């Protein structure tokens, strides 16, 4: 499966150790095209056959290896145009009325690009660091009483409220259903000194930002995950970068992505997002994070390793809305700070019966769309 970027808009264990790369003065600097395409992508999973194991210390000091626990997921399907579409999602089936909590890890990545440093421990205008502002956001906090389709989804996390609205036709009678993120547990920051061939700086939206090749970056974070014992397939590692856009095939600007790697018996899913602290810019505050966690929840690339297929394409519920006003973001104020959370498409948009979602809504915010209007 090729990396997906749909609805494109051209605008012209032990603690983690810092990783560094020494530039060859003669190497060719990274080149980025002038065309700016704000987007999110999903990288193809890199999975191999085998049984995933983890080291378990015993009271006598011995270490044994036990099978890794896979991410909790459930399988469902819907019929559209006479064709059955199967999907695999995080949590348990809404009809069970049960709650699932997936432990999240937040890993700050400080990027050194030339003479510039882009650090998620930067203190923002509200006195909090990027990392702390992310933790206090409605992605992890439960202090916002969310409403969708005129129905109260409860005071919970944003993505849980979305998923409840997404399957409200079932959840309304099984109100104990939730999919929550635990923590997050913040891992030690990792510093990457980006080689010239893999990174540069630019001003794609009028402010200085790092522009880093996604393939270089993904290779680094997969190494980090492999070397962090606490990160297991039943957890979700989330990597945060600051004022940075990833590039692909010399094209900017990717605000985030998700994928999985490892063994087919228990793939390790993960997500990456950029926190941009310039209001109105693409990927502002936690908008890219809300996009990626929403897509991870509905298409985690765990069982259906080619991605959940729909009449629109893959079930990437953030992509159809990333090119709408404010890049799909809607303001939510919590703790005196106004966050931007991206709206997400619901199952009827992808061809499921309208009764699946709350009041037949096609998006959490109730935007008026037709089936597959903006692709997937």
N, C-alpha and C positions, 0 to 999 in steps of 0.2 A: 504494500500500500504506500503510495507516495504521500509525502507530507501534505496535509490539507490546509488550504487557505481560501475560503469561499467568500463571496460577497465583497471582493476587494475594492477599495476606494483609492484611486490614484490621486494624490494631492500635489504632484510635481514634487568490649571494646575499651578504647582509650580516647582522650580528647583529640579532636581533629587537629591536624597540623597544617600550618600555612603552606601553600604550594606556590612556587614561583617558576618563572621561565626566563631564561637569559636570552635577550635578543641577539641575533646575529646582525651586526651593523650593516651588512650588505644585503640583508633580506628585503624583498619587495614589500612595501607597506600595503596594508589592506586598501582595496578600492571599493567604494560604495556608489551605486548608481544615483543619479539626481532624482529619480522618481521615488516619491514617498508613498508607501502603501501601508497604512495602519491596519494591523491584523493580528490574529492569534492563530496558532497552528497546533497540530498534533503530529508528533514524530512517530514513525512506524515502530511498533514494539520490537525489541530484539530478544527473542525467546529461544531457548534450546530445550531439548528433551532431558528429563531427569527428575529426581526427587530432591526438592530443596530441604536442606538441613540447617540446624543452628546448634551452636555449642552450648551445653548446659553444664554448669559447675555443680559438682556433688559435694555434700557435707564433708566427705573424706578427702576432698581436694582433687579428685579425679574429674575429668571432663568427658562427658559423653555427647554424642550427636543425636539429636531428635529431629523428627520431621518438622519443618516450619509450618506454622499455621497460616493458611491463605487468608486473604482479605474476605470478609463476610460479604457475599453477594447473593442475589436471587435472580431467577430467570423468569421472564414473562414474554408475552407475544400479543400482537393485535393483527387484525385483518384489514387490509385496505386494497380496494380494487380487485378483490378476489385472491390476493396474495397474502400469505401469512409472514409477518416480520417478527423475528425473535430478537430479544434483547437481554442483556445482562447488566444489572445495576448494583450499586453499593447498598448494603443493608439487608433487611428481610422484606418479604412481600408485604405490601400495605395491608392486605387482608388479614395478616397475623395480628395487627394492632400492637406490635412490639417495638421497642426502641433499641437502636444500635448506636454505639459510640465507637468511633475509630480514632485511636490515639494519633495526634498530629505532632510532627516535629517541624520547627521553623529553623532553617539554617541560613544565616546571613552570609552573603558572599560579597566581600569587598573587592572591587575591581580597580586595578591600577593600569591605566591606559595612557602611555606616554607620560606627560607631566601632570596628568589629572588623576584624582582618586575619587571613586564613587562608592561611598560607605553607607550601608544601611543603619549604622549606629549614629548617623548624622542627627543632630537635634533640630526639630522642626519649629515652626513659629509658635506652636502651642506648648512648647517646652518638653515635648516627648520625642524620643528617637523614632526613626522610621519603624524599627522593630516593635517598640512599645505601642506606637500608634496602631500598628497592624493588629497586635494582640487585643487592644481595646476596641477594635472595630466590630461591627455586627456580624462579621464572619465567625468570630469566636465568642463574643459576648452574647448574652441573651436578654439584653435590656430594651430591645425594640419590639413593640407590639405590632406585628406585621398584619396587613390586610391585603387580600387579593380577591378580585371579583366581588367586592363588597362584603366579604366574609372574613372574620377575624381568624387568623391562623395561629394566634397566641404569641406570647412574649418568648421568643426563641432565637436561634441563630438564623441568619438570612437563608442559607441553603436548605436548612430543615424546613423553614416556612415555604420556600419554593417547592420542595418535593411534596409537602403536604398538599399544597394547592394543585400540583401537577397530577396527583392521584386522588383528589378530593371526592370524586365519585365513589371511591372505596373508603377513604380515610374518614369521611364524615360519620361513618358507622363504626369505625375502628380508631377512635381518637387517640389511642396510646401509641400510634405509629410515629416514629421519629428517626431521623438519621443525623447524628450529631458528630462534631469534631471535638475530641478530648484535648485538653491542654490549651495551647500547644506547649510542648517542651522545647525551649530554645537551646540549640546546640552552639558550641563555640564558633565564633566567626572564622571563616576561611578567607585568606587573601590570595587572589590570583593576579599575578602580573602578566598581562595579556601580551603575547608577542605581536610585533608589528604586522605580521601577515594575517593576524586573526582579530585585530581591533583597531579602532580609530575613534576620533571624536567628531561630532558634527552638531548642527543646530536644526534638526528636521522640523521642529515646531517652534522655532524661534529662541530656544534655550539650549545651552550646552548639554549634550548628552553623550554617553559612551555608545558606540556602535560595535557590537561584538558578534563574531560568527557563531551561529547556533550549534554547528557541529563541533567546533572547538569547545564551546561551553558545555555541551551535553557530555562529552567525553570526560571532562573534569568532574562533573557532579556524579556521574556514575561511579567513578573511582571513590569519591567521598562516601557514597552510600555503601559501597562494598567494604569500606574500612571503618564503618560506624556500627558497632555491634547492636546498639539499641534499635536501629532501623531494621524492621522485619516486614515480611509481606503483608501482615495484617495491620500495619501502620501506614500513615501517609506522610512522607517527607515533603516539605514545601520549601523551596529555595527562593529567597527574596534578594533581588538586586535593586539598585537605587539609581534613578535618573539614567537608565540604560535601556537601549533597544537592541534586540538581537537581530541579526541579519541572516538572510538565506539567499544563496546564489547572488551575492553582492547587492541585494535589495533590502532596504530598510522599510518598515519598522515593525518588529514583532514584540508585543507587550507581554506575552506569556505563552506557555505551551504545557502539555502533559503527555505522558507516555508510560511505558512499562518496560522492564527488562528482567532477565534472570531465567528461571526454569519454569516450564509450562505447568508444573504441579502447584506452584505458588509464585506467580509473577510479582515483582515489586513495582507497584504503581508509584508515580511521583508527579509533582507539579512545580512549575517555575512561574514567577510573576515579577514584573518590575513595578516598583512604587515610584511614581513620578510626582514631584511636589509642586508642580506648576498647574494651577487650576485651569481647566479648559483644554490642556494638552491630552493627547492620547495616553491611556494607561495611568490617569491621575489617581492618586492615593490607592485604594484597594479595588478599583474597578476591574483591573486585570485579574486580581486574585478571585473575585467573585465569579468572573467568567470561567476561569480554569477549574475552580472547585465545583461549579455547577456542571461542567462538562465531564469532569472526573466522576462525579456522582452518577451520571446517567450513561456514561460510556467509558468505564475505567480501563478498557483494554486488558481485561483479566481472563475471561473465558472466551468471549468472541474476539479473538486476537486481531481480526481484521477490522474491528470496529462494528458497533451496532448499526445495521443497515436499515434504512427507511426509504419510502418513495422519494424523499428529497435528497438522499445521499446518506452519509454517516450521521448518527444522532449526536451532533455537536450543537447543543442547545443555546450556546452563546453567539455563535457565528452569524446567524440570521439577523442579529440586532446590533452588531458592532459598528455598523455604518449608519445608524440612525442618529438623531440629534444627540449631541454630547457623547458620541460614541456609545450610545445605549445606556449611559449612566443616569441614575436617579438619585437625588440627594436624600440622605438619612442622617439626622443629627443625633449624636450619642456622646455623652460626656463633654459637651460643649464644642465638639468638632463635627463639622459636616462632611461626611463621607459620600463617595459616589459608588453606588452598587449597580452593576450592569443588570438590566432586565434580561430575562431568559425565556426562551420559547418553551411551551408546554407540549405534551404529547399530541393533542389534536392538530397542532401545526404540522407535525410529521406524519399525519395520516390516521392516528388513532381515533376512535369515536369521540365526538365532542363532549359526551357525558363523562369522559375520563377525568377532565380537569374541573376546577371550581367554576360553576356557571358558564361552562363551555368556553372558557377563556383560552386564547391562543398564546398569550404571554402572561407572566406573573403580574406585570403592570397593566394588563388589559389593552395592549396596543391592538389596533384593528388590522389584522393580516388575513390573507387567504392561505390555504394549504400550500406549503413549499414556496411561498411568494418570493422569498429572498434566498432560496436554496438552503444548503445546510452548512 
